């Protein structure tokens, strides 16, 4: 039986990757942080290890990694967190140093394949160098450095999935999607406001399928942007409201109003000694752009089938209740 080790396996994306691996007959080890997940979250065949990745003894990690064919990194620090400034130190530690240590140990343990779940902002950093995304945003810089570090580990064939905004559910008691404030806003009025521009979207189930496909077919050093549908923010809000059984009228605000509000947010947190992973002073430029992805190249290269995005929208709004 083929075996895969998933760091972050007790989290949202780890859960969906595990479902897809199990459906294909793989044996899974899930690494996460305490507390332990509910006993019915995974089948008994899934081995769950709970320990901090940054401080776990090397011998313990080597023992856990032994006998696995592949390693998936589905953990790290996302852009919503607000560390003390300078923020890059925290993002670098969580998104570069910790996974790099794990991938190096995996190579020592004989693991041959690696997949890292990254961000589509790294894709746009390459595509739009004039926006200086990695230079201006600590979170994006950490994702760019993560890709370079993890795909350079000798003895391990590693590729990266660059993920956009993700929708779906996670049957963990008390868990709420990151979209919960937005869904509550949509429920508050028939007229709602958003910014201009748009984004690529993907379901968590599609991400899980892409992870399995990347373990099987991903090329060493390759970066695979994983999209499903490209939606304006107006379209995305309308689709979420429809999934909730509601109709709303969505109006796009002028970009300068977004910039003023974000600058006030930056100043407030700067005075508190905190720093965003996505700097509010430059955030409007990327969020009001059309951060769209062509899903077909990665889908055809890795040979996976996308799941239903509208179903993921329905699952998302249901989990926000």
Secondary structure per residue as TSV (DSSP state, phi and psi in degrees):
chain	resnum	aa	ss	phi	psi
A	1	X	-	360.0	136.4
A	2	X	-	-77.4	144.7
A	3	X	E	-125.1	137.3
A	4	X	E	-128.8	141.4
A	5	X	E	-108.8	123.4
A	6	X	E	-117.9	108.0
A	7	X	E	-78.9	124.7
A	8	X	T	90.0	18.7
A	9	X	T	-67.6	-16.7
A	10	X	T	-93.7	7.7
A	11	X	S	-102.1	-174.2
A	12	X	H	-57.9	-59.0
A	13	X	H	-72.6	-33.6
A	14	X	H	-60.0	-40.3
A	15	X	H	-59.4	-46.1
A	16	X	H	-70.5	-34.0
A	17	X	H	-65.7	-41.8
A	18	X	H	-61.2	-42.8
A	19	X	H	-56.0	-43.7
A	20	X	H	-71.6	-38.1
A	21	X	H	-64.7	-44.6
A	22	X	H	-62.0	-38.7
A	23	X	H	-63.9	-19.8
A	24	X	T	-106.5	12.3
A	25	X	T	85.5	14.8
A	26	X	-	-82.2	154.4
A	27	X	E	-98.0	136.5
A	28	X	E	-124.7	136.9
A	29	X	E	-112.9	125.6
A	30	X	E	-109.5	121.2
A	31	X	E	-100.7	130.3
A	32	X	E	-152.6	-178.0
A	33	X	-	-100.0	153.3
A	34	X	S	-60.9	156.0
A	35	X	S	-79.6	165.3
A	36	X	-	-65.8	143.4
A	37	X	-	-67.7	160.7
A	38	X	-	-55.6	144.6
A	39	X	T	-62.1	-21.5
A	40	X	T	-95.1	6.5
A	41	X	S	-70.1	-39.7
A	42	X	S	-125.5	153.8
A	43	X	-	-61.4	158.5
A	44	X	T	-61.5	-21.2
A	45	X	T	-70.5	-17.5
A	46	X	S	-81.9	121.7
A	47	X	E	-85.9	122.6
A	48	X	E	-109.1	125.4
A	49	X	E	-116.4	128.0
A	50	X	E	-114.4	107.8
A	51	X	-	-164.6	153.4
A	52	X	-	-73.5	125.9
A	53	X	T	-64.7	-34.2
A	54	X	T	-75.8	-26.7
A	55	X	T	-116.9	-0.3
A	56	X	S	-65.1	138.6
A	57	X	-	-60.1	143.7
A	58	X	H	-57.3	-41.0
A	59	X	H	-61.4	-37.7
A	60	X	H	-67.9	-42.4
A	61	X	H	-67.3	-40.7
A	62	X	H	-61.0	-40.2
A	63	X	H	-64.7	-40.6
A	64	X	H	-67.2	-37.8
A	65	X	H	-76.4	-22.4
A	66	X	T	-57.5	134.3
A	67	X	T	87.9	0.5
A	68	X	-	-95.5	142.5
A	69	X	S	-83.5	-31.9
A	70	X	E	-139.8	154.0
A	71	X	E	-125.8	130.9
A	72	X	E	-118.4	129.6
A	73	X	E	-105.4	108.1
A	74	X	-	-121.8	34.5
A	75	X	-	-120.6	-154.2
A	76	X	S	106.3	-170.7
A	77	X	-	-115.1	124.7
A	78	X	-	-95.7	174.9
A	79	X	T	-74.6	-8.3
A	80	X	T	-76.0	-21.2
A	81	X	-	-73.9	151.7
A	82	X	-	-127.7	82.4
A	83	X	-	-78.6	170.9
A	84	X	B	-65.5	147.6
A	85	X	S	-80.4	148.1
A	86	X	S	-76.3	130.7
A	87	X	T	-68.2	-27.2
A	88	X	H	-61.4	-30.8
A	89	X	H	-58.8	-43.9
A	90	X	H	-69.6	-42.7
A	91	X	H	-66.9	-38.1
A	92	X	H	-65.3	-41.3
A	93	X	I	-63.4	-45.0
A	94	X	I	-78.2	-35.0
A	95	X	I	-103.0	-13.6
A	96	X	I	-121.0	-58.9
A	97	X	I	-64.1	-48.5
A	98	X	H	-64.9	-50.6
A	99	X	H	-66.2	-33.4
A	100	X	H	-62.1	-42.8
A	101	X	H	-59.0	-43.9
A	102	X	H	-65.8	-42.4
A	103	X	H	-67.4	-37.2
A	104	X	H	-65.0	-41.0
A	105	X	H	-67.1	-36.3
A	106	X	H	-61.4	-41.6
A	107	X	H	-62.2	-40.4
A	108	X	H	-62.5	-34.7
A	109	X	T	-81.2	-1.8
A	110	X	T	92.8	8.1
A	111	X	-	-68.3	137.4
A	112	X	-	-104.7	-28.2
A	113	X	E	-121.2	140.4
A	114	X	E	-134.1	143.0
A	115	X	E	-134.7	127.7
A	116	X	E	-112.2	134.3
A	117	X	E	-92.0	110.4
A	118	X	E	-112.4	-153.6
A	119	X	E	-124.0	144.5
A	120	X	H	-69.8	-10.5
A	121	X	H	-64.5	-30.2
A	122	X	H	-65.9	-35.6
A	123	X	H	-61.9	-44.7
A	124	X	H	-74.9	-22.7
A	125	X	H	-64.3	-37.2
A	126	X	H	-73.8	-39.2
A	127	X	H	-74.6	-35.5
A	128	X	-	-123.5	69.2
A	129	X	G	-60.4	-25.8
A	130	X	G	-66.0	-17.8
A	131	X	G	-83.8	-11.6
A	132	X	-	51.5	46.9
A	133	X	H	-63.4	-47.4
A	134	X	H	-66.8	-32.4
A	135	X	H	-70.4	-34.2
A	136	X	H	-95.6	-20.8
A	137	X	-	-123.6	112.4
A	138	X	H	-56.0	-38.0
A	139	X	H	-63.5	-46.9
A	140	X	H	-65.4	-40.0
A	141	X	H	-57.6	-41.7
A	142	X	H	-66.2	-34.6
A	143	X	H	-71.7	-37.8
A	144	X	H	-64.3	-45.4
A	145	X	H	-66.2	-34.8
A	146	X	H	-59.7	-46.7
A	147	X	H	-59.8	-45.5
A	148	X	H	-62.5	-44.1
A	149	X	H	-68.4	-48.4
A	150	X	H	-73.2	-30.3
A	151	X	T	-81.9	0.4
A	152	X	T	-108.5	5.8
A	153	X	-	-73.6	120.0
A	154	X	T	-62.9	140.8
A	155	X	T	85.6	-4.4
A	156	X	-	-125.1	123.0
A	157	X	E	-88.0	103.0
A	158	X	E	-118.9	137.7
A	159	X	E	-126.6	168.1
A	160	X	E	-125.0	135.1
A	161	X	E	-100.3	119.5
A	162	X	E	-96.9	110.4
A	163	X	E	-103.6	139.0
A	164	X	-	-89.4	-151.6
A	165	X	E	-73.7	137.2
A	166	X	E	-119.9	140.3
A	167	X	E	-126.5	148.8
A	168	X	-	150.2	-170.9
A	169	X	-	-126.3	168.2
A	170	X	-	-146.8	113.5
A	171	X	-	-77.5	53.0
A	172	X	-	-105.2	125.1
A	173	X	T	-54.0	129.1
A	174	X	T	85.7	-7.4
A	175	X	-	-72.2	137.4
A	176	X	-	-128.1	139.5
A	177	X	-	-64.2	156.7
A	178	X	T	-65.5	-13.6
A	179	X	T	-83.8	0.1
A	180	X	H	-56.2	-47.0
A	181	X	H	-60.7	-37.3
A	182	X	H	-67.3	-43.0
A	183	X	H	-64.8	-39.5
A	184	X	H	-64.7	-35.6
A	185	X	H	-63.8	-42.1
A	186	X	H	-63.4	-29.0
A	187	X	T	-82.0	-8.3
A	188	X	T	-89.0	-18.0
A	189	X	-	-159.7	157.8
A	190	X	S	-82.9	-16.1
A	191	X	E	-117.6	120.9
A	192	X	E	-128.6	159.4
A	193	X	E	-119.4	149.0
A	194	X	E	-145.8	-177.2
A	195	X	-	-95.6	169.3
A	196	X	S	-77.4	172.2
A	197	X	-	92.3	-166.1
A	198	X	E	-169.9	-179.6
A	199	X	E	-149.6	158.3
A	200	X	E	-76.0	146.7
A	201	X	E	-130.9	155.3
A	202	X	E	-152.6	151.9
A	203	X	E	-87.3	151.8
A	204	X	H	-63.0	-33.2
A	205	X	H	-66.6	-38.0
A	206	X	H	-63.7	-41.0
A	207	X	H	-59.9	-43.6
A	208	X	H	-58.4	-42.4
A	209	X	H	-66.1	-39.0
A	210	X	H	-65.9	-34.5
A	211	X	H	-62.9	-48.9
A	212	X	H	-59.9	-44.1
A	213	X	H	-63.7	-37.3
A	214	X	H	-68.0	-37.4
A	215	X	H	-61.4	-38.9
A	216	X	H	-81.6	-37.1
A	217	X	H	-129.0	-3.9
A	218	X	-	-64.9	140.7
A	219	X	-	-89.4	143.9
A	220	X	T	-58.3	128.5
A	221	X	T	82.6	-4.3
A	222	X	-	-77.6	150.5
A	223	X	E	-119.4	123.2
A	224	X	E	-115.0	103.1
A	225	X	E	-66.6	126.8
A	226	X	E	-110.7	101.8
A	227	X	-	-115.4	175.9
A	228	X	S	-141.7	-56.1
A	229	X	E	-136.6	145.6
A	230	X	E	-102.0	122.0
A	231	X	E	-129.9	139.3
A	232	X	E	-66.3	161.0
A	233	X	H	-61.2	-34.8
A	234	X	H	-62.2	-44.7
A	235	X	H	-65.5	-40.4
A	236	X	H	-65.0	-44.0
A	237	X	H	-64.0	-39.2
A	238	X	H	-65.6	-39.6
A	239	X	H	-67.0	-40.6
A	240	X	H	-64.6	-42.9
A	241	X	H	-62.6	-42.5
A	242	X	H	-62.6	-38.2
A	243	X	H	-64.2	-23.5
A	244	X	T	-93.8	5.9
A	245	X	T	75.7	26.0
A	246	X	-	-126.9	158.3
A	247	X	-	-118.7	132.9
A	248	X	-	-131.8	156.7
A	249	X	E	-102.7	126.6
A	250	X	E	-111.3	127.0
A	251	X	E	-116.5	134.3
A	252	X	E	-88.1	127.2
A	253	X	-	-80.2	151.7
A	254	X	-	-59.8	143.0
A	255	X	H	-61.5	-33.7
A	256	X	H	-63.9	-31.5
A	257	X	H	-68.2	-38.8
A	258	X	H	-61.6	-43.2
A	259	X	H	-64.1	-39.9
A	260	X	H	-63.7	-46.2
A	261	X	H	-63.1	-41.0
A	262	X	H	-69.3	-34.9
A	263	X	H	-64.9	-40.2
A	264	X	H	-61.9	-39.0
A	265	X	H	-64.3	-44.3
A	266	X	H	-59.9	-45.6
A	267	X	H	-63.7	-41.6
A	268	X	H	-58.5	-48.8
A	269	X	H	-74.4	-31.5
A	270	X	H	-62.6	-40.8
A	271	X	H	-66.5	-24.4
A	272	X	T	-86.9	-0.4
A	273	X	T	79.7	22.2
A	274	X	B	-115.5	159.6
A	275	X	-	-141.3	136.3
A	276	X	-	-78.8	151.1
A	277	X	S	-69.8	-33.8
A	278	X	S	-111.0	105.5
A	279	X	-	-61.4	118.2
A	280	X	H	-58.6	-24.8
A	281	X	H	-66.0	-26.2
A	282	X	H	-119.4	1.9
A	283	X	H	-67.2	-37.0
A	284	X	H	-61.1	-32.3
A	285	X	H	-62.0	-41.1
A	286	X	H	-82.3	-36.0
A	287	X	H	-76.2	-22.6
A	288	X	T	-96.7	1.7
A	289	X	S	-82.0	174.0
A	290	X	E	-99.4	88.9
A	291	X	E	-84.3	71.3
A	292	X	-	-99.4	149.3
A	293	X	-	-124.1	143.9
A	294	X	-	-85.9	111.3
A	295	X	-	-74.4	-18.5
A	296	X	H	-68.6	-43.0
A	297	X	H	-56.1	-48.2
A	298	X	H	-67.8	-40.9
A	299	X	H	-62.1	-41.2
A	300	X	H	-73.7	-38.7
A	301	X	H	-65.1	-41.4
A	302	X	H	-91.9	-18.1
A	303	X	T	62.7	63.9
A	304	X	-	-129.0	156.2
A	305	X	-	-102.8	130.1
A	306	X	-	-70.6	150.3
A	307	X	-	-88.7	-179.3
A	308	X	-	-80.1	116.4
A	309	X	H	-71.3	-35.9
A	310	X	H	-64.0	-35.7
A	311	X	H	-63.4	-39.4
A	312	X	H	-64.5	-37.5
A	313	X	H	-61.3	-44.1
A	314	X	H	-63.5	-42.1
A	315	X	H	-63.3	-37.6
A	316	X	H	-63.9	-51.6
A	317	X	H	-67.6	-31.9
A	318	X	H	-65.5	-38.0
A	319	X	H	-73.3	-12.7
A	320	X	T	-87.4	0.4
A	321	X	-	-76.8	360.0
